[in-house]
Amino acid sequence: MLLSPVTPSPAPTPDRHRHRAVRTVRHVLPCVVVVLLAMGSATATVSAAGAQETTPSTATASTPATVPATDVTTPVPDDVDLTPNMIPQPNSGRAPRDAGERGGWMQEVLFFAVCGAVLVIGALVWRESRAKRRQQGRLT
């Protein structure tokens, strides 16, 4: 009985691996650049907002420490709100009167339309990627 020598299967060519690496870098590099730019701009915005210096006012700097503090309280009516009102409190506004106003039905429809569009785009990308992988034989 004669045995034939076993020949090893050919190794993948380095060009094939190099091509895959170049293709991966071409796809990943722009994403990394965009993420780094977004993080840098967010950091620059936050640091620029927090970089303001506070200077002591001249009234507090020139007031001697030996002046006794007087306890003068003025009565505040009950209907006056002492909290800052830059941000409105919950349930402090009014109901929308027009469809295009804040909280109107047009805004709600727009919100759900945008959410639906994002879901449709995601589904189309997923379907296309599965079709491409099936054509390449990578999907069983």
Backbone as a chain_set.jsonl record, in Angstrom:
{"seq": "MLLSPVTPSPAPTPDRHRHRAVRTVRHVLPCVVVVLLAMGSATATVSAAGAQETTPSTATASTPATVPATDVTTPVPDDVDLTPNMIPQPNSGRAPRDAGERGGWMQEVLFFAVCGAVLVIGALVWRESRAKRRQQGRLT", "coords": {"N": [[0.832, -1.152, 0.0], [0.662, 2.054, -0.951], [1.403, 5.201, 0.256], [0.482, 8.471, -0.28], [2.336, 11.477, -0.166], [1.373, 14.009, 2.142], [0.323, 17.093, 1.244], [0.637, 20.358, 2.367], [-2.038, 22.727, 2.758], [-2.36, 25.649, 0.738], [-1.092, 28.61, 2.118], [-2.776, 31.597, 3.181], [-2.429, 34.457, 1.166], [-0.247, 37.213, 1.812], [-1.082, 39.599, 0.722], [-3.831, 39.504, 0.659], [-4.569, 39.672, 3.366], [-3.458, 42.141, 3.928], [-4.994, 43.769, 2.289], [-7.481, 43.523, 3.521], [-6.903, 44.718, 5.983], [-6.309, 47.347, 5.197], [-8.749, 48.077, 4.135], [-10.312, 47.974, 6.447], [-9.129, 49.985, 7.972], [-9.729, 52.18, 6.38], [-12.464, 52.36, 6.791], [-12.768, 52.59, 9.554], [-11.145, 54.689, 10.444], [-12.253, 57.314, 9.651], [-14.508, 57.325, 11.342], [-13.332, 57.281, 13.887], [-11.991, 59.729, 13.84], [-14.159, 61.518, 13.686], [-15.431, 61.015, 16.152], [-13.4, 61.785, 17.947], [-13.17, 64.514, 17.288], [-15.714, 65.402, 18.044], [-15.641, 64.887, 20.788], [-13.535, 66.58, 21.477], [-14.583, 69.106, 20.823], [-16.712, 69.22, 22.596], [-15.349, 69.151, 25.019], [-13.864, 71.505, 24.811], [-15.912, 73.376, 24.805], [-17.028, 73.006, 27.343], [-14.819, 73.559, 28.994], [-14.293, 76.192, 28.269], [-16.559, 77.453, 29.177], [-16.34, 77.069, 31.895], [-14.086, 78.475, 32.552], [-14.24, 81.032, 33.515], [-13.312, 83.761, 35.486], [-13.784, 84.738, 38.848], [-14.149, 87.826, 40.292], [-13.559, 89.626, 43.222], [-16.033, 91.781, 44.56], [-15.953, 95.343, 44.879], [-17.318, 96.384, 47.013], [-17.49, 94.401, 48.985], [-14.828, 94.021, 49.469], [-13.953, 96.447, 50.542], [-15.389, 96.722, 52.838], [-15.106, 96.851, 56.246], [-14.197, 94.263, 58.576], [-15.094, 94.571, 61.117], [-17.581, 95.658, 61.333], [-20.69, 95.282, 62.722], [-23.109, 92.824, 61.931], [-26.357, 93.522, 60.959], [-29.565, 92.399, 61.757], [-31.838, 92.462, 59.601], [-34.895, 91.809, 58.469], [-37.194, 91.541, 55.916], [-40.619, 91.224, 55.477], [-41.957, 88.774, 53.271], [-44.369, 88.523, 50.813], [-46.807, 85.842, 50.529], [-47.444, 85.032, 47.946], [-45.241, 85.454, 46.357], [-42.613, 84.004, 44.672], [-39.505, 82.872, 45.631], [-37.577, 81.381, 44.379], [-35.244, 81.002, 41.664], [-36.418, 81.647, 38.367], [-35.54, 80.827, 35.872], [-35.614, 78.359, 34.666], [-38.573, 76.898, 33.9], [-40.911, 75.627, 36.27], [-42.319, 72.319, 36.733], [-45.577, 71.802, 35.412], [-46.194, 74.506, 35.428], [-46.722, 76.018, 33.272], [-48.745, 76.741, 30.396], [-51.349, 75.094, 28.597], [-50.86, 73.967, 25.211], [-52.154, 76.036, 22.659], [-52.199, 76.125, 19.95], [-51.489, 74.014, 17.13], [-48.816, 74.007, 16.37], [-47.414, 74.955, 18.543], [-45.289, 74.712, 21.473], [-45.288, 71.482, 22.651], [-47.537, 70.818, 21.265], [-49.697, 68.904, 19.017], [-48.454, 68.672, 16.546], [-45.73, 68.748, 17.083], [-45.434, 66.404, 18.535], [-46.101, 64.49, 16.611], [-44.023, 64.933, 14.81], [-41.82, 64.15, 16.387], [-42.317, 61.364, 16.699], [-42.248, 60.652, 14.018], [-39.567, 61.147, 13.338], [-38.307, 59.308, 15.039], [-39.36, 56.946, 13.932], [-38.254, 57.113, 11.361], [-35.527, 56.804, 11.916], [-35.54, 54.184, 12.874], [-36.405, 52.839, 10.55], [-34.275, 53.377, 8.778], [-32.198, 52.068, 10.146], [-33.163, 49.412, 9.956], [-33.088, 49.037, 7.18], [-30.334, 49.236, 6.672], [-29.426, 47.031, 8.134], [-30.72, 44.936, 6.743], [-29.549, 45.194, 4.186], [-26.863, 44.7, 4.805], [-26.992, 42.03, 5.611], [-27.763, 40.86, 3.202], [-25.508, 41.351, 1.61], [-23.542, 39.921, 3.036], [-24.588, 37.372, 2.727], [-24.296, 37.005, -0.019], [-21.543, 36.935, -0.185], [-21.027, 34.619, 1.054], [-20.558, 34.429, 3.751], [-22.578, 34.246, 5.505], [-24.716, 31.888, 6.792]], "CA": [[0.0, 0.0, 0.0], [1.464, 3.263, -1.096], [0.815, 6.423, 0.82], [0.96, 9.683, -0.949], [2.721, 12.492, 0.817], [0.356, 15.033, 2.395], [0.807, 18.437, 0.938], [-0.113, 21.346, 3.155], [-2.856, 23.646, 1.97], [-1.64, 26.91, 0.553], [-1.35, 29.647, 3.128], [-3.339, 32.807, 2.588], [-1.403, 35.398, 0.716], [-0.198, 38.406, 2.664], [-1.805, 40.703, 0.092], [-5.241, 39.415, 1.043], [-4.682, 40.223, 4.715], [-3.139, 43.564, 3.85], [-6.147, 44.443, 1.702], [-8.517, 43.572, 4.548], [-6.498, 45.709, 6.976], [-6.45, 48.671, 4.599], [-10.185, 48.347, 4.034], [-10.788, 48.242, 7.794], [-8.641, 51.31, 8.364], [-10.487, 53.175, 5.614], [-13.799, 52.492, 7.359], [-12.728, 52.922, 10.967], [-10.447, 55.952, 10.677], [-13.149, 58.478, 9.688], [-15.352, 57.264, 12.538], [-12.507, 57.68, 15.024], [-11.749, 61.17, 13.721], [-15.398, 62.219, 14.031], [-15.638, 60.888, 17.599], [-12.413, 62.623, 18.625], [-13.54, 65.917, 17.099], [-16.891, 65.675, 18.871], [-15.199, 64.948, 22.18], [-12.725, 67.786, 21.641], [-15.423, 70.299, 20.829], [-17.473, 69.217, 23.85], [-14.418, 69.518, 26.083], [-13.534, 72.919, 24.657], [-17.082, 74.146, 25.211], [-17.163, 72.927, 28.794], [-13.717, 74.254, 29.649], [-14.423, 77.628, 28.049], [-17.628, 77.951, 30.037], [-15.908, 77.032, 33.284], [-12.834, 79.206, 32.725], [-14.492, 82.406, 33.897], [-12.767, 84.093, 36.788], [-14.633, 85.576, 39.675], [-13.392, 88.899, 40.932], [-14.308, 90.119, 44.373], [-16.603, 93.109, 44.338], [-15.284, 96.382, 45.668], [-18.084, 96.63, 48.229], [-17.114, 93.44, 50.012], [-13.411, 94.17, 49.778], [-13.712, 97.65, 51.319], [-16.15, 96.693, 54.073], [-14.274, 96.307, 57.328], [-14.743, 93.068, 59.204], [-15.561, 94.885, 62.462], [-18.933, 96.182, 61.294], [-21.605, 94.219, 63.142], [-24.171, 92.528, 60.987], [-27.681, 93.825, 61.495], [-30.556, 91.41, 61.339], [-32.998, 93.154, 59.046], [-35.674, 90.922, 57.617], [-38.413, 92.146, 55.399], [-41.59, 90.161, 55.213], [-42.185, 88.465, 51.864], [-45.735, 88.011, 50.638], [-46.889, 84.407, 50.24], [-47.594, 84.75, 46.515], [-43.979, 85.716, 45.677], [-41.741, 82.833, 44.641], [-38.131, 83.33, 45.758], [-36.664, 80.554, 43.601], [-35.007, 81.535, 40.323], [-37.387, 81.114, 37.423], [-34.97, 80.687, 34.541], [-36.164, 77.108, 34.17], [-39.934, 76.812, 34.433], [-41.242, 74.48, 37.104], [-43.31, 71.439, 36.114], [-46.986, 72.197, 35.501], [-46.327, 75.943, 35.668], [-47.004, 76.683, 32.001], [-50.121, 76.649, 29.923], [-51.533, 74.077, 27.567], [-50.713, 74.549, 23.875], [-53.411, 76.46, 22.029], [-52.057, 75.919, 18.514], [-50.837, 72.726, 16.845], [-47.376, 74.177, 16.228], [-46.797, 75.439, 19.773], [-44.518, 73.756, 22.251], [-46.135, 70.447, 23.22], [-48.708, 70.59, 20.425], [-49.732, 67.607, 18.349], [-47.501, 68.631, 15.427], [-44.417, 68.395, 17.615], [-45.447, 64.989, 18.893], [-46.061, 63.726, 15.36], [-42.658, 65.067, 14.294], [-40.95, 63.306, 17.213], [-42.515, 59.955, 16.352], [-41.805, 60.471, 12.634], [-38.102, 61.062, 13.35], [-37.967, 58.0, 15.63], [-39.678, 55.93, 12.935], [-37.276, 57.196, 10.272], [-34.274, 56.211, 12.401], [-35.741, 52.731, 12.892], [-36.449, 52.345, 9.164], [-32.904, 53.423, 8.248], [-31.47, 50.966, 10.776], [-33.625, 48.138, 9.387], [-32.583, 48.923, 5.806], [-28.897, 48.955, 6.745], [-29.292, 45.646, 8.591], [-31.134, 44.055, 5.646], [-28.538, 45.261, 3.126], [-25.632, 44.039, 5.25], [-27.227, 40.584, 5.571], [-27.761, 40.432, 1.795], [-24.108, 41.348, 1.139], [-22.846, 38.797, 3.645], [-25.094, 36.149, 2.118], [-23.675, 36.903, -1.334], [-20.13, 36.603, -0.007], [-20.932, 33.29, 1.638], [-20.199, 34.506, 5.16], [-23.796, 34.055, 6.289], [-25.291, 30.601, 6.423]], "C": [[0.894, 1.238, 0.0], [0.711, 4.455, -0.525], [1.376, 7.624, 0.087], [1.307, 10.729, 0.105], [1.619, 13.562, 0.921], [0.965, 16.397, 2.111], [-0.019, 19.441, 1.734], [-0.914, 22.256, 2.234], [-2.132, 24.972, 1.836], [-2.069, 27.94, 1.594], [-1.961, 30.871, 2.452], [-2.239, 33.798, 2.244], [-1.406, 36.631, 1.607], [-0.957, 39.58, 2.039], [-3.272, 40.695, 0.488], [-5.454, 40.0, 2.431], [-4.417, 41.722, 4.723], [-4.322, 44.337, 3.296], [-7.273, 44.567, 2.733], [-8.174, 44.623, 5.597], [-6.659, 47.126, 6.44], [-7.918, 49.046, 4.509], [-10.76, 48.683, 5.412], [-10.364, 49.621, 8.248], [-9.416, 52.397, 7.63], [-11.873, 53.389, 6.195], [-13.767, 52.999, 8.792], [-12.134, 54.301, 11.205], [-11.37, 57.16, 10.628], [-14.058, 58.484, 10.913], [-14.577, 57.717, 13.772], [-12.257, 59.183, 14.998], [-12.99, 61.954, 14.127], [-15.642, 62.173, 15.533], [-14.656, 61.771, 18.353], [-12.726, 64.108, 18.467], [-14.746, 66.283, 17.953], [-16.504, 65.788, 20.336], [-14.379, 66.203, 22.436], [-13.569, 69.042, 21.675], [-16.259, 70.367, 22.095], [-16.581, 69.632, 25.01], [-14.069, 70.994, 26.007], [-14.695, 73.79, 25.099], [-17.215, 74.157, 26.721], [-16.05, 73.701, 29.474], [-13.788, 75.754, 29.421], [-15.507, 78.215, 28.933], [-17.177, 77.987, 31.491], [-14.67, 77.849, 33.558], [-13.04, 80.66, 33.134], [-13.97, 82.637, 35.303], [-13.754, 84.95, 37.541], [-13.746, 86.6, 40.349], [-14.202, 89.391, 42.113], [-14.826, 91.525, 44.098], [-15.927, 94.111, 45.266], [-16.022, 96.643, 46.971], [-17.682, 95.648, 49.323], [-15.646, 93.589, 50.393], [-13.164, 95.376, 50.669], [-14.485, 97.669, 52.624], [-15.28, 96.115, 55.172], [-14.984, 95.152, 58.009], [-15.335, 93.373, 60.576], [-16.983, 95.433, 62.48], [-19.889, 95.07, 61.701], [-22.716, 94.039, 62.113], [-25.506, 92.813, 61.65], [-28.662, 92.828, 60.936], [-31.807, 92.149, 60.906], [-33.696, 92.183, 58.116], [-36.921, 91.65, 57.183], [-39.4, 91.032, 55.109], [-41.827, 90.009, 53.715], [-43.614, 87.954, 51.73], [-45.727, 86.542, 50.229], [-46.958, 84.104, 48.751], [-46.316, 85.0, 45.723], [-43.099, 84.469, 45.805], [-40.3, 83.314, 44.652], [-37.136, 82.483, 44.974], [-36.441, 81.184, 42.235], [-35.945, 80.879, 39.322], [-36.848, 81.075, 36.003], [-35.503, 79.423, 33.874], [-37.567, 76.985, 34.747], [-40.156, 75.528, 35.22], [-42.26, 73.596, 36.393], [-44.73, 71.925, 36.403], [-47.164, 73.689, 35.792], [-46.683, 76.702, 34.391], [-48.477, 76.609, 31.651], [-50.178, 75.601, 28.83], [-51.372, 74.715, 26.191], [-52.068, 74.866, 23.261], [-53.407, 76.207, 20.527], [-51.303, 74.613, 18.295], [-49.323, 72.85, 16.782], [-46.685, 74.671, 17.479], [-46.063, 74.317, 20.489], [-45.474, 72.766, 22.936], [-47.394, 70.175, 22.419], [-48.608, 69.273, 19.683], [-48.761, 67.537, 17.192], [-46.104, 68.253, 15.909], [-44.36, 66.915, 17.992], [-45.388, 64.107, 17.65], [-44.661, 63.775, 14.76], [-41.69, 64.182, 15.07], [-41.078, 61.839, 16.812], [-42.111, 59.676, 14.902], [-40.283, 60.338, 12.564], [-37.665, 59.73, 13.941], [-38.236, 56.875, 14.637], [-38.679, 55.925, 11.792], [-35.945, 56.567, 10.684], [-34.397, 54.69, 12.428], [-35.758, 52.143, 11.484], [-35.049, 52.329, 8.553], [-32.079, 52.289, 8.839], [-31.863, 49.62, 10.2], [-33.107, 47.965, 7.966], [-31.088, 48.61, 5.781], [-28.674, 47.507, 7.151], [-29.632, 44.675, 7.467], [-30.092, 44.027, 4.535], [-27.252, 44.548, 3.543], [-25.808, 42.516, 5.249], [-27.211, 40.075, 4.132], [-26.333, 40.373, 1.258], [-23.338, 40.175, 1.737], [-23.31, 37.477, 3.069], [-24.468, 35.938, 0.749], [-22.208, 36.488, -1.223], [-19.946, 35.222, 0.594], [-20.538, 33.294, 3.091], [-21.389, 34.284, 6.07], [-24.443, 32.759, 5.861], [-26.797, 30.62, 6.524]], "O": [[1.76, 1.41, 0.858], [-0.469, 4.666, -0.805], [2.581, 7.753, -0.126], [0.642, 10.839, 1.135], [1.022, 13.959, -0.08], [1.989, 16.78, 2.678], [-1.247, 19.362, 1.758], [-0.528, 22.518, 1.095], [-1.378, 25.369, 2.725], [-3.252, 28.101, 1.895], [-1.688, 31.141, 1.283], [-1.25, 33.938, 2.964], [-2.456, 37.043, 2.1], [-1.424, 40.464, 2.758], [-3.887, 41.75, 0.635], [-6.411, 40.742, 2.652], [-5.075, 42.476, 5.44], [-4.628, 45.432, 3.768], [-7.939, 45.6, 2.805], [-9.058, 45.347, 6.055], [-7.104, 48.013, 7.168], [-8.293, 50.188, 4.773], [-11.6, 49.575, 5.533], [-11.155, 50.351, 8.845], [-9.725, 53.434, 8.216], [-12.412, 54.492, 6.104], [-14.646, 53.758, 9.201], [-12.59, 55.014, 12.099], [-11.276, 57.997, 11.526], [-14.346, 59.548, 11.461], [-15.106, 58.451, 14.606], [-12.308, 59.835, 16.041], [-12.883, 62.952, 14.84], [-16.02, 63.182, 16.128], [-15.044, 62.442, 19.309], [-12.563, 64.878, 19.414], [-14.788, 67.371, 18.527], [-16.98, 66.675, 21.044], [-14.508, 66.826, 23.491], [-13.305, 69.948, 22.465], [-16.494, 71.455, 22.62], [-17.01, 70.382, 25.888], [-13.987, 71.663, 27.037], [-14.482, 74.839, 25.707], [-17.484, 75.201, 27.315], [-16.304, 74.429, 30.434], [-13.383, 76.523, 30.293], [-15.39, 79.352, 29.39], [-17.602, 78.865, 32.243], [-14.231, 77.914, 34.706], [-12.092, 81.444, 33.1], [-14.163, 81.813, 36.196], [-14.463, 85.775, 36.965], [-12.706, 86.259, 40.912], [-15.418, 89.555, 42.004], [-14.145, 92.347, 43.485], [-15.396, 93.744, 46.314], [-15.408, 97.083, 47.943], [-17.549, 96.042, 50.482], [-15.271, 93.308, 51.531], [-12.245, 95.341, 51.487], [-14.26, 98.553, 53.45], [-14.771, 95.002, 55.04], [-16.212, 95.074, 58.017], [-16.014, 92.522, 61.15], [-17.535, 95.653, 63.558], [-19.893, 94.01, 61.076], [-23.19, 95.003, 61.511], [-25.749, 92.387, 62.779], [-28.587, 92.459, 59.764], [-32.704, 92.426, 61.702], [-33.142, 91.784, 57.092], [-37.608, 92.289, 57.98], [-39.028, 90.002, 54.547], [-41.89, 90.997, 52.983], [-44.021, 87.048, 52.458], [-44.754, 86.058, 49.65], [-46.566, 83.015, 48.332], [-46.307, 84.775, 44.513], [-42.877, 83.956, 46.902], [-39.902, 84.084, 43.777], [-35.958, 82.832, 44.909], [-37.34, 81.831, 41.698], [-36.232, 79.686, 39.422], [-37.594, 81.264, 35.043], [-35.804, 79.413, 32.68], [-37.73, 76.969, 35.967], [-39.637, 74.471, 34.862], [-42.994, 74.08, 35.531], [-45.032, 72.396, 37.499], [-48.188, 74.088, 36.348], [-46.92, 77.909, 34.437], [-49.334, 76.434, 32.517], [-49.164, 75.268, 28.217], [-51.711, 75.885, 26.015], [-53.004, 74.07, 23.335], [-54.462, 76.089, 19.904], [-50.567, 74.16, 19.171], [-48.613, 71.898, 17.107], [-45.46, 74.798, 17.481], [-46.2, 73.141, 20.153], [-46.353, 73.165, 23.699], [-48.236, 69.383, 22.842], [-47.574, 68.606, 19.71], [-48.277, 66.452, 16.871], [-45.381, 67.526, 15.227], [-43.34, 66.258, 17.784], [-44.697, 63.089, 17.643], [-44.167, 62.766, 14.256], [-40.83, 63.533, 14.474], [-40.076, 61.154, 16.609], [-41.673, 58.568, 14.593], [-39.767, 59.509, 11.815], [-36.757, 59.086, 13.415], [-37.431, 55.952, 14.513], [-38.296, 54.862, 11.303], [-35.311, 55.876, 9.886], [-33.463, 53.985, 12.048], [-35.195, 51.074, 11.248], [-34.679, 51.366, 7.881], [-31.341, 51.619, 8.117], [-31.003, 48.768, 9.975], [-32.725, 46.859, 7.582], [-30.631, 47.812, 4.963], [-27.825, 46.826, 6.576], [-28.916, 43.697, 7.257], [-29.783, 42.963, 4.0], [-26.624, 43.871, 2.729], [-24.871, 41.789, 4.92], [-26.705, 38.985, 3.865], [-25.985, 39.443, 0.53], [-22.573, 39.51, 1.039], [-22.512, 36.549, 2.933], [-24.142, 34.807, 0.389], [-21.698, 35.767, -2.081], [-18.829, 34.708, 0.638], [-20.206, 32.238, 3.629], [-21.226, 34.149, 7.282], [-24.693, 32.556, 4.673], [-27.448, 29.613, 6.247]]}, "num_chains": 1, "name": "protein.A"}
